[in-house]
């Protein structure tokens, strides 16, 4: 499968998942979590959705520019960021396992590098 198609599919599925999790948080968790924990869950949803769109953008860029390892790394780092950043916030908010907060910055770092690498890939194309 083409890299662009992989990221378009992965981004679309992650956008779907972000919407589902957002609805679950708004309707299923609203009465079960404290305001603080719900805010943490919602932060996960927001960054999940932003980076799902980012993965779609990587797919569109990869579709329109020459193939590049930079785009490949950018898309996979955005996906890793979703798993580490948003995933740790989802689990932390539901379980109150505070040690999961130590994982979150690794996801944030993946997001930062994903956007930097995307910019480098665009400049080099």
BELPEHU-V403994 format. One record per residue. N is the residue number from 1. RES is the residue in one small letter. PHI is phi in whole degrees, 0 to 359 (none if undefined). D_FIRST is the distance of its C-alpha to the first C-alpha in Angstrom with 1 decimal. Layout:
# BELPEHU-V403994
n->N res->RES phi->PHI d_first->D_FIRST
n->N res->RES phi->PHI d_first->D_FIRST
This chain:
# BELPEHU-V403994
n->1 res->x phi->none d_first->0.0
n->2 res->x phi->295 d_first->3.8
n->3 res->x phi->304 d_first->6.5
n->4 res->x phi->299 d_first->8.4
n->5 res->x phi->292 d_first->6.7
n->6 res->x phi->300 d_first->6.6
n->7 res->x phi->287 d_first->10.2
n->8 res->x phi->296 d_first->11.3
n->9 res->x phi->292 d_first->10.6
n->10 res->x phi->299 d_first->12.2
n->11 res->x phi->294 d_first->14.9
n->12 res->x phi->296 d_first->15.8
n->13 res->x phi->294 d_first->16.1
n->14 res->x phi->289 d_first->18.2
n->15 res->x phi->296 d_first->20.3
n->16 res->x phi->302 d_first->21.0
n->17 res->x phi->297 d_first->22.0
n->18 res->x phi->297 d_first->24.2
n->19 res->x phi->295 d_first->26.0
n->20 res->x phi->298 d_first->26.6
n->21 res->x phi->293 d_first->27.9
n->22 res->x phi->298 d_first->30.0
n->23 res->x phi->294 d_first->31.6
n->24 res->x phi->299 d_first->32.2
n->25 res->x phi->296 d_first->33.9
n->26 res->x phi->290 d_first->36.0
n->27 res->x phi->252 d_first->37.1
n->28 res->x phi->267 d_first->36.7
n->29 res->x phi->251 d_first->37.6
n->30 res->x phi->306 d_first->40.1
n->31 res->x phi->267 d_first->43.1
n->32 res->x phi->258 d_first->41.9
n->33 res->x phi->250 d_first->41.1
n->34 res->x phi->291 d_first->43.5
n->35 res->x phi->302 d_first->43.0
n->36 res->x phi->297 d_first->41.9
n->37 res->x phi->291 d_first->39.3
n->38 res->x phi->293 d_first->38.0
n->39 res->x phi->295 d_first->37.8
n->40 res->x phi->297 d_first->35.7
n->41 res->x phi->301 d_first->33.3
n->42 res->x phi->294 d_first->33.1
n->43 res->x phi->298 d_first->32.3
n->44 res->x phi->301 d_first->29.3
n->45 res->x phi->297 d_first->28.2
n->46 res->x phi->299 d_first->28.8
n->47 res->x phi->293 d_first->26.8
n->48 res->x phi->299 d_first->24.0
n->49 res->x phi->292 d_first->23.9
n->50 res->x phi->303 d_first->24.3
n->51 res->x phi->276 d_first->21.4
n->52 res->x phi->296 d_first->19.1
n->53 res->x phi->295 d_first->20.0
n->54 res->x phi->298 d_first->19.5
n->55 res->x phi->295 d_first->15.9
n->56 res->x phi->298 d_first->15.5
n->57 res->x phi->299 d_first->17.4
n->58 res->x phi->300 d_first->15.3
n->59 res->x phi->299 d_first->12.2
n->60 res->x phi->292 d_first->14.7
n->61 res->x phi->295 d_first->16.1
n->62 res->x phi->297 d_first->12.9
n->63 res->x phi->288 d_first->12.4
n->64 res->x phi->255 d_first->16.0
n->65 res->x phi->242 d_first->16.8
n->66 res->x phi->301 d_first->16.0
n->67 res->x phi->306 d_first->13.4
n->68 res->x phi->209 d_first->15.2
n->69 res->x phi->294 d_first->15.4
n->70 res->x phi->298 d_first->17.6
n->71 res->x phi->292 d_first->15.1
n->72 res->x phi->300 d_first->12.9
n->73 res->x phi->295 d_first->16.2
n->74 res->x phi->299 d_first->17.4
n->75 res->x phi->298 d_first->14.7
n->76 res->x phi->289 d_first->15.0
n->77 res->x phi->292 d_first->18.8
n->78 res->x phi->296 d_first->19.0
n->79 res->x phi->295 d_first->17.4
n->80 res->x phi->299 d_first->19.8
n->81 res->x phi->298 d_first->22.6
n->82 res->x phi->299 d_first->22.1
n->83 res->x phi->298 d_first->22.3
n->84 res->x phi->284 d_first->25.3
n->85 res->x phi->286 d_first->27.1
n->86 res->x phi->294 d_first->26.8
n->87 res->x phi->301 d_first->26.5
n->88 res->x phi->294 d_first->29.6
n->89 res->x phi->291 d_first->31.5
n->90 res->x phi->299 d_first->30.6
n->91 res->x phi->292 d_first->31.9
n->92 res->x phi->302 d_first->34.8
n->93 res->x phi->294 d_first->36.0
n->94 res->x phi->277 d_first->36.0
n->95 res->x phi->259 d_first->37.5
n->96 res->x phi->62 d_first->39.5
n->97 res->x phi->278 d_first->38.5
n->98 res->x phi->298 d_first->39.3
n->99 res->x phi->297 d_first->37.9
n->100 res->x phi->295 d_first->34.3
n->101 res->x phi->298 d_first->35.3
n->102 res->x phi->287 d_first->35.0
n->103 res->x phi->277 d_first->31.2
n->104 res->x phi->308 d_first->30.8
n->105 res->x phi->298 d_first->31.4
n->106 res->x phi->295 d_first->28.6
n->107 res->x phi->293 d_first->26.2
n->108 res->x phi->298 d_first->28.2
n->109 res->x phi->296 d_first->27.9
n->110 res->x phi->299 d_first->24.1
n->111 res->x phi->299 d_first->24.2
n->112 res->x phi->301 d_first->26.6
n->113 res->x phi->293 d_first->24.7
n->114 res->x phi->300 d_first->21.4
n->115 res->x phi->290 d_first->23.3
n->116 res->x phi->297 d_first->25.1
n->117 res->x phi->296 d_first->22.1
n->118 res->x phi->299 d_first->20.5
n->119 res->x phi->299 d_first->23.9
n->120 res->x phi->298 d_first->24.0
n->121 res->x phi->299 d_first->20.6
n->122 res->x phi->294 d_first->21.8
n->123 res->x phi->297 d_first->25.1
n->124 res->x phi->277 d_first->23.7
n->125 res->x phi->277 d_first->21.5
